[in-house]
Amino acid sequence: MHSITTITTIVPIVPIVDDTEIPRQLRKLAERDEDLMSYARSGYRLASTVAITGPEFVTFVDTLTRDPEHS
């Protein structure tokens, strides 16, 4: 049976944030990249990504799967 997990990242939307929020936004995106890389090293593969746009934030939901032999 495959293992399934999700990573949820909430990022402020670019046009809405001011210059002081851009570093935070870039940090959140870098954290997402690091999370995905960490899971990849553990044998997970990215199955899908959904971006949900709200009035002030974008929420990324990444679904990852892993074959049983990597458990």
N, C-alpha and C positions, 0 to 999 in steps of 0.2 A: 504494500500500500504506500502511495506517495505521501510525503509530509507536505503540508501546505501552511504557509505563514503569510502575514501581510505586514507592510511597513506603511505608516501614515505620516506624512509630512505636511505641515501647514505653513504656507509662505505668503507674506503680504504681497498684494498685486502691485506691479511696477508703477503704473501711472498714479496710483493712489498714494504711495509712500513718498515722503520728502527725502531730501539728501541724507538726513540723519538715520533713516531707516534702511537705506540701501546696504550698508555693511551687514546688518542683521539678516536681510533677505539673502545675501550672498552666503552668509554663514549657514543658514538653514538649508540652502541648496547643496552646499559642500557636505553638510552632515548627511543628507540623503544619499549623495554619491558614496560616502564612506560606508554607510549602512548597507547599501547594495553590494559594494565590493566585499565587505565582511561576509555577507551571506553567500556570495559567489565562491569565496574561498572555502566555505563549509559545504560546498556541493549543491547549493540552491541555484535554480535558474529562474530568471524573470519570466513569468507567464503572461502578465498583463500589467498595464499601468492605466489608471483612470485619473483624470484631472477634473476636479469638481470646483467650479468657479463660483465664489460667493461675492457679496458686495465689497468686501475688503481683503479677502484671502483666497488663495487657491489651495485646495487640499489635494495632495497626490496620494493615491492608494495603490501601492505596488503589491501584486500578488506573486509569490515565489513558490516553486515546487522543488522537491528533492526526491530522487529515486531511493528506494529502500536500502540499496547497497551502500549509500553514503551515510546512513543513520548511525 
